[in-house]
Amino acid sequence: MLNFLKSVRRGSANAAPGAAPVATALARVPDGLTVENDVLIGANDRLYIYQGAHKIWDQARGARPIPQEAVNAFDANLRSRRAACERRKIPWCHLLAPDKQTIAHADYPLDEVHSVGRTIDASARDCLWPADHLGANDYYLTDSHWCPSGQVIVAGLLLERWGLDRAVLDARDLPGRMKIRGFHGDLGVKLDPKRKERVAMLPPNPKISRASNGIEKTGNEGIVEVLTNRDPCVRQTLLAFGDSFTRVMLPVLSEIFEVVVFCRTRYLHPEVLDMVRPDVCLTQNLERYFATTDADENAVPFFMVPHHKGRSPVYTPESLDIVTAAFSHGSPRHAALLERLR
């Protein structure tokens, strides 16, 4: 393994003034990697998840074969999701999001990075695999997700998949509206001292409102977010089922659509399709979660997920009104929501 490892830089230009050298706070693991608090510090101060719950380092070096059952479930889900949406005449796309080390591989301490998406030849399957459209700078330095520049690229690709004109997104000039600001990513905050970067971020849009079911701080599965835009690119509703890679894209997606309904789940829930009746539908999963892909038929009803996870939604009165309306297509509540937006 050692002959596959590249040298890893120590220290950071972003460390707090007067702080002790970063190297003194880092634990060295036997194979020569520089890791602190499960954060792998790559070249050029680029941070990666080291192992995490899904053993990313092992995946990246090809030590965790992809279970055939996961591939079978993935393909079966693609077929059933397309069929479910076609029956309802809803344009649909599945997005397989590349992990950071797949794209920003030059700073990762392996000469060859094993990619789940490339191994299963995702580009030949019925899904969007955007790896060839993304570069290292489309992911944060101090965070595990794609940054706003990458989010805009992926949003444009999704529009094409849905049969919508990506020119409506280009006309918004989101890159031109972005402002440089300091940012502590989900990996940077795990280091001591914390790592910070300066990155182009999309400023808040005062015409966009955000409501949720209030379980964000107690877990992931079962989160609901509804974003509404009084001045969208298209007066349509997007229903998105996915993980944090979709969630971080919500500010970009809500620039495009009048209503964005996000459900944090690995499954497509047909009952939610019928409640929301969206104009377009997105399902999404991430490379590192691929090994745990499960058939949609095994899903519990979406609004039971928090209870199965031991969580209780906590709505503000305003959020309850908006979420109820978004999940009640065709009702007076839903009509009133659209009237307020228009």
C-alpha positions as CSV (number, residue, x, y, z in Angstrom):
1,M,0.0,0.0,0.0
2,L,2.8,2.4,0.8
3,N,3.9,2.6,-2.8
4,F,0.5,4.0,-3.7
5,L,0.6,6.8,-1.1
6,K,1.5,10.3,-2.1
7,S,3.2,12.8,0.2
8,V,0.7,14.8,2.3
9,R,1.2,18.4,3.3
10,R,1.2,19.4,6.9
11,G,-0.1,22.7,8.3
12,S,-2.5,25.2,6.9
13,A,-2.4,28.7,5.8
14,N,-5.9,29.1,7.4
15,A,-4.8,28.1,10.9
16,A,-5.6,30.6,13.6
17,P,-2.8,33.2,14.2
18,G,-0.4,32.1,17.0
19,A,-1.7,28.5,16.9
20,A,0.7,25.6,17.3
21,P,1.7,23.9,14.1
22,V,-1.1,21.7,12.9
23,A,1.2,18.7,12.6
24,T,1.5,18.5,16.4
25,A,-2.2,17.9,16.7
26,L,-2.4,15.2,14.1
27,A,-2.4,11.5,14.6
28,R,-0.5,9.4,12.2
29,V,-2.1,6.1,11.2
30,P,0.0,3.1,10.4
31,D,-0.2,3.4,6.6
32,G,1.3,6.9,6.5
33,L,-1.9,8.9,6.1
34,T,-2.4,12.2,8.0
35,V,-5.7,11.9,9.9
36,E,-7.3,13.9,12.7
37,N,-10.7,13.2,14.1
38,D,-11.6,11.0,11.1
39,V,-10.6,13.8,8.7
40,L,-8.0,12.8,6.1
41,I,-5.8,15.8,5.3
42,G,-4.8,15.7,1.6
43,A,-2.4,17.7,-0.4
44,N,-3.1,21.5,-0.8
45,D,-5.0,21.5,2.5
46,R,-7.9,19.6,0.9
47,L,-9.9,17.7,3.5
48,Y,-11.7,14.4,3.0
49,I,-13.7,12.0,5.2
50,Y,-11.2,9.3,6.2
51,Q,-13.5,6.4,7.0
52,G,-16.8,7.5,8.5
53,A,-19.7,5.0,8.9
54,H,-19.3,3.8,5.3
55,K,-15.5,3.1,5.3
56,I,-14.6,5.6,2.6
57,W,-10.9,5.0,2.6
58,D,-11.4,1.3,2.2
59,Q,-13.9,2.0,-0.7
60,A,-11.4,4.3,-2.3
61,R,-8.6,1.8,-2.3
62,G,-10.9,-1.0,-3.6
63,A,-11.0,-3.0,-0.4
64,R,-14.8,-3.0,-0.1
65,P,-16.3,-4.8,-3.1
66,I,-19.7,-3.6,-4.2
67,P,-22.4,-6.1,-3.1
68,Q,-24.3,-7.5,-6.1
69,E,-27.5,-7.2,-4.1
70,A,-26.9,-3.4,-4.0
71,V,-26.4,-3.3,-7.8
72,N,-29.5,-5.3,-8.3
73,A,-31.6,-3.1,-6.0
74,F,-30.2,0.0,-7.7
75,D,-31.2,-1.2,-11.1
76,A,-34.6,-2.4,-9.9
77,N,-35.2,1.0,-8.3
78,L,-34.4,2.8,-11.5
79,R,-36.9,0.8,-13.4
80,S,-39.7,1.1,-10.9
81,R,-39.1,4.8,-10.4
82,R,-39.2,5.5,-14.1
83,A,-42.4,3.5,-14.4
84,A,-44.0,5.2,-11.4
85,C,-43.3,8.7,-12.8
86,E,-44.2,7.8,-16.4
87,R,-47.6,6.5,-15.2
88,R,-48.1,9.9,-13.6
89,K,-46.6,11.8,-16.6
90,I,-43.9,13.3,-14.4
91,P,-40.4,13.9,-15.9
92,W,-37.9,12.1,-13.6
93,C,-34.2,11.8,-13.2
94,H,-32.0,9.8,-10.8
95,L,-28.7,11.5,-9.7
96,L,-25.8,9.5,-8.5
97,A,-23.6,12.0,-6.8
98,P,-19.8,11.4,-6.9
99,D,-17.9,11.5,-3.7
100,K,-15.3,14.2,-3.2
101,Q,-12.3,11.9,-3.6
102,T,-13.7,10.7,-7.0
103,I,-13.5,14.2,-8.4
104,A,-10.8,15.9,-6.3
105,H,-8.5,12.8,-6.7
106,A,-5.3,14.7,-7.4
107,D,-5.0,15.8,-3.8
108,Y,-6.1,12.4,-2.4
109,P,-3.2,10.2,-1.2
110,L,-3.8,7.3,-3.6
111,D,-2.5,7.1,-7.1
112,E,-5.7,5.4,-8.2
113,V,-9.0,6.1,-6.5
114,H,-11.7,3.4,-6.8
115,S,-15.0,4.9,-7.8
116,V,-18.3,3.1,-7.3
117,G,-19.9,5.1,-10.1
118,R,-17.3,4.2,-12.6
119,T,-17.1,0.6,-11.5
120,I,-20.8,0.1,-12.1
121,D,-20.6,2.2,-15.3
122,A,-23.2,4.6,-14.0
123,S,-23.1,6.7,-17.2
124,A,-24.5,3.7,-19.1
125,R,-27.4,3.3,-16.7
126,D,-30.7,5.2,-16.5
127,C,-29.3,7.9,-14.2
128,L,-27.2,11.1,-14.2
129,W,-23.6,10.5,-13.3
130,P,-22.0,14.0,-13.5
131,A,-18.4,13.1,-12.8
132,D,-17.1,14.2,-16.2
133,H,-18.6,17.6,-15.8
134,L,-17.1,18.4,-12.4
135,G,-13.6,19.4,-11.3
136,A,-11.9,19.6,-7.9
137,N,-12.8,23.3,-7.5
138,D,-16.5,22.3,-7.7
139,Y,-16.1,20.8,-4.2
140,Y,-15.3,22.6,-1.0
141,L,-11.8,22.4,0.5
142,T,-13.1,22.0,4.1
143,D,-16.4,20.3,3.4
144,S,-17.4,16.9,2.0
145,H,-20.0,18.3,-0.4
146,W,-19.9,20.0,-3.8
147,C,-19.8,23.8,-3.5
148,P,-22.2,26.3,-5.3
149,S,-20.2,26.2,-8.6
150,G,-20.7,22.4,-8.7
151,Q,-24.3,22.7,-7.7
152,V,-25.1,25.1,-10.6
153,I,-23.4,22.7,-13.0
154,V,-25.4,19.7,-11.8
155,A,-28.7,21.8,-11.8
156,G,-28.1,22.6,-15.5
157,L,-27.6,18.9,-16.3
158,L,-30.8,18.1,-14.4
159,L,-32.8,20.6,-16.3
160,E,-31.7,19.0,-19.6
161,R,-32.7,15.5,-18.2
162,W,-36.2,16.9,-17.3
163,G,-36.6,18.4,-20.8
164,L,-36.5,21.9,-19.5
165,D,-34.4,24.8,-21.0
166,R,-31.2,25.3,-19.1
167,A,-31.1,28.8,-20.5
168,V,-33.6,29.8,-17.8
169,L,-30.9,29.0,-15.2
170,D,-28.2,30.7,-17.2
171,A,-30.3,33.8,-17.3
172,R,-30.2,34.0,-13.6
173,D,-26.4,34.4,-13.7
174,L,-26.0,32.7,-10.3
175,P,-22.2,32.6,-10.6
176,G,-22.2,36.4,-11.1
177,R,-24.4,36.9,-8.0
178,M,-22.2,34.8,-5.7
179,K,-20.2,36.6,-3.0
180,I,-16.9,35.5,-1.5
181,R,-17.2,34.7,2.2
182,G,-15.5,32.7,4.9
183,F,-16.8,29.2,5.4
184,H,-16.1,26.4,7.9
185,G,-17.0,23.1,6.3
186,D,-18.3,19.9,8.0
187,L,-14.7,18.6,7.9
188,G,-12.9,21.8,8.8
189,V,-14.9,22.2,12.1
190,K,-13.6,18.8,13.2
191,L,-10.0,19.9,13.3
192,D,-8.2,21.8,16.1
193,P,-7.8,24.6,15.2
194,K,-10.8,24.7,12.8
195,R,-10.0,25.1,9.1
196,K,-11.7,27.9,7.2
197,E,-11.8,28.7,3.5
198,R,-13.0,31.6,1.4
199,V,-15.5,30.5,-1.2
200,A,-18.1,31.9,-3.6
201,M,-21.5,31.5,-2.1
202,L,-25.0,32.4,-3.3
203,P,-26.4,35.1,-1.0
204,P,-29.9,34.6,0.4
205,N,-32.7,35.5,-2.0
206,P,-35.4,37.5,-0.1
207,K,-38.0,36.1,-2.5
208,I,-37.4,32.6,-1.3
209,S,-38.9,31.2,1.9
210,R,-38.0,28.0,3.6
211,A,-40.1,25.8,5.9
212,S,-39.3,22.4,7.5
213,N,-40.6,19.8,9.8
214,G,-38.1,20.7,12.5
215,I,-36.1,17.5,12.9
216,E,-32.9,18.7,11.4
217,K,-30.9,18.6,14.6
218,T,-31.9,15.1,15.6
219,G,-31.0,13.1,12.5
220,N,-31.3,12.9,8.7
221,E,-33.9,10.4,7.6
222,G,-37.3,11.9,7.5
223,I,-36.4,15.6,7.1
224,V,-38.8,17.6,5.1
225,E,-38.0,21.0,3.6
226,V,-40.3,23.1,1.4
227,L,-38.8,26.2,-0.4
228,T,-41.1,28.6,-2.2
229,N,-40.0,31.4,-4.6
230,R,-42.1,34.4,-5.6
231,D,-40.0,35.0,-8.7
232,P,-38.8,31.6,-10.0
233,C,-37.5,30.7,-13.4
234,V,-40.4,28.4,-14.0
235,R,-43.7,28.2,-12.1
236,Q,-43.4,24.5,-11.4
237,T,-43.0,22.2,-8.5
238,L,-39.9,19.9,-8.0
239,L,-40.2,17.0,-5.6
240,A,-36.7,15.7,-4.6
241,F,-35.9,12.5,-2.6
242,G,-32.3,12.4,-1.6
243,D,-29.5,13.0,0.9
244,S,-27.3,15.9,1.9
245,F,-25.9,16.4,-1.6
246,T,-29.4,17.3,-2.7
247,R,-30.1,19.3,0.4
248,V,-27.1,21.6,-0.1
249,M,-28.4,22.3,-3.6
250,L,-31.8,23.5,-2.4
251,P,-30.8,27.2,-2.7
252,V,-29.9,26.7,-6.3
253,L,-32.9,24.5,-7.1
254,S,-35.3,27.0,-5.5
255,E,-34.0,29.7,-7.8
256,I,-35.4,27.7,-10.6
257,F,-38.7,26.3,-9.3
258,E,-41.7,28.0,-7.7
259,V,-41.9,25.2,-5.1
260,V,-39.3,22.7,-4.1
261,V,-40.3,19.9,-1.8
262,F,-37.3,17.9,-0.4
263,C,-37.7,14.6,1.5
264,R,-34.5,13.2,3.1
265,T,-34.8,9.5,2.2
266,R,-33.0,6.9,0.1
267,Y,-36.3,5.7,-1.4
268,L,-38.9,7.0,-3.8
269,H,-42.2,7.1,-1.9
270,P,-45.2,6.7,-4.3
271,E,-47.6,8.1,-1.7
272,V,-45.6,11.3,-1.6
273,L,-45.7,11.5,-5.4
274,D,-49.5,11.4,-5.2
275,M,-49.6,14.0,-2.3
276,V,-47.4,16.5,-4.0
277,R,-48.1,15.8,-7.7
278,P,-45.0,17.6,-8.8
279,D,-44.1,18.8,-12.3
280,V,-40.7,17.1,-12.1
281,C,-39.1,14.5,-9.8
282,L,-35.6,14.0,-8.6
283,T,-34.2,10.9,-6.8
284,Q,-30.6,10.9,-5.6
285,N,-28.0,8.9,-3.8
286,L,-24.3,9.2,-3.1
287,E,-21.4,6.9,-4.0
288,R,-20.5,6.1,-0.4
289,Y,-24.0,5.0,0.4
290,F,-24.3,2.7,-2.6
291,A,-23.4,-0.5,-0.8
292,T,-26.5,0.0,1.4
293,T,-28.9,0.6,-1.5
294,D,-32.3,-1.0,-0.7
295,A,-35.3,-1.7,-2.8
296,D,-38.0,1.0,-2.7
297,E,-40.6,-1.7,-1.9
298,N,-39.0,-2.0,1.6
299,A,-39.7,1.6,2.5
300,V,-42.0,2.5,5.3
301,P,-44.5,5.3,4.5
302,F,-42.4,8.5,4.5
303,F,-44.3,10.3,7.2
304,M,-43.8,7.3,9.5
305,V,-40.0,7.6,9.1
306,P,-39.4,10.0,12.1
307,H,-41.4,7.8,14.4
308,H,-39.4,4.7,13.3
309,K,-36.2,6.7,14.0
310,G,-37.5,7.9,17.4
311,R,-37.8,11.5,16.3
312,S,-40.7,13.9,16.6
313,P,-41.4,16.7,14.0
314,V,-41.6,20.1,15.5
315,Y,-43.4,22.6,13.3
316,T,-43.7,26.4,13.7
317,P,-47.2,27.5,12.8
318,E,-46.0,29.0,9.5
319,S,-44.0,25.9,8.6
320,L,-46.9,23.7,9.3
321,D,-49.1,25.7,7.0
322,I,-46.6,25.7,4.2
323,V,-45.7,22.0,4.5
324,T,-49.4,21.0,4.7
325,A,-50.2,22.9,1.6
326,A,-47.3,21.5,-0.4
327,F,-48.3,18.0,0.4
328,S,-52.0,18.7,-0.4
329,H,-52.0,19.3,-4.2
330,G,-55.4,20.2,-5.5
331,S,-56.7,21.3,-2.1
332,P,-57.8,24.8,-1.1
333,R,-54.6,25.1,1.0
334,H,-52.5,24.3,-2.0
335,A,-54.3,26.8,-4.1
336,A,-53.9,29.4,-1.5
337,L,-50.2,28.8,-1.3
338,L,-49.7,29.3,-5.0
339,E,-51.9,32.4,-4.9
340,R,-49.7,33.9,-2.3
341,L,-46.6,33.2,-4.4
342,R,-48.2,34.8,-7.5
